[in-house]
Amino acid sequence: MKLLEVDNLHTQFPTDRGTVRAVDGVDLDIEPGEIVGLVGESGSGKSVLSESIVGILEEPGEIVEGDVRFRSLDTVRTLADAFPDHVVDLTDHPEFDGAAAPELDEEVLTPEDFVFVEEWVGDGPDSEIAAGYVDLTRAPESAMATIRGGDVAMVFQDPMNSMNPTISVGEQIAETVRLHQDVGESVSLPAEVKRKILGSAKNSAAWRRAIEMLEAVEIPEPEARAADYPHEFSGGMRQRAMIAMALSCEPDLLVADEPTTALDVTIQAQILEELEGLKDEFDTAILMITHDLAVVAETCDRVNVMYAGEVVERADADELFTNPQHPYTQGLIASTPRLDDPDAEVEAIPGNVPDLVDIPYACHFAPRCPEAKRECFEVDPDFRDVGEAGVEHQAACLRRGPEEERL
């Protein structure tokens, strides 16, 4: 069972020049406990996709089509209890095959519905949800506030801009724990008052959890450093603290958006190693968003290559790097310096990333592609199997796939 399924997602930004199609029909999925890479040049839509998934898209951005199905059973049960009037029982509608967003009669599905039940266990009043999903594109902010930071967490590129400079690092982690976990501190008080009473209390469960997490990400002297403020941490330590905060509630999914870009190579390697170890410890799935192919090769189980709002190739990491098929992926790899072969020629991809206001409706890469034919400028390519028999490997290219289907 997939943990996350992104299905035909379209995110757009209306501007004075026209509509920016930042995410243009993306399909993506993540299994529990795996690391999936999302790689591409700057401006390809990676960060907008991540913001669309976790519900922090800034105006005037808007999801105009598609679903984001989050299949954490605990989340489904919690939100079904909290929002009983916005639950759709799909077992009452056998015509729904589960392959796409439910196209149910308006009398059954209202715009406010966002929890979908696919299977029950038990009978009568003792029955319990056994399978289902939350559609994150339909969930209200009150539900997303419950999900974000708890079941779905995010690590950003610049931790200095993501942390409150006036609150100690330990208190910020402790507050995250209090918001999303029952640690015996669920006092009904305003957040500022609760922080003063509980946040820095050295014997509080949330504070102890903060110290545990700082220790887990190898912050030296975690008890002492928990009382320090973000500006008193180095860049690498701030990023570790952000990871500690993100994993403090043991999320099912961690979205890591360029988590090592601002760090030197040594610290980057340490952070990636810690992410892998913590993923195994907490059984957390990770969506690793980066432009750095070395990060993908080092950490990811599967890879999605994104270009101009679309995913153009997807495969296991080893398969993608040994047998890249899409011309963009081949160009991306060829343009990356190789430490194992310093004499290898580095070739730049010709042209520039297209203006997403004036993006081609056929193959987005065709204007830069050395193999493009006339049809590439006229046809929007579907994914085709491009790997050996039994190998999961797809590319969206008319020039690839079974020989009888190629241009």
Secondary structure, DSSP 4 states (H G I P E B T S, - for coil): --SEEEEEEEEEEEETTEEEEEEEEEEEEE-TT-EEEEE--TTSSHHHHHHHHHT-PPTT-EEEEEEEEE--HHHHHHHHHH-GGGEEEGGG-TT--SSSS----TTT--TT--EEEEEEESSGGG-EEEEEEEETTT--HHHHHHHBTTTEEEE-S-GGGTS-TTS-HHHHHHHHHHHHS-SS----S-HHHHIIIIIT-TT-HHHHHHHHHHHHTT-SSHHHHTTS-GGGS-HHHHHHHHHHHHHTT--SEEEEESTTTTS-HHHHHHHHHHHHHHHHHHT-EEEEEES-HHHHHHH-SEEEEEETTEEEEEEEHHHHHHS--SHHHHHHHHTS--TT-TTSPP-PPSS-PPPTTS--SS-TTGGG-TT--GGGGT--PPPEE-SSTT--EEE--TTSSSGGG--
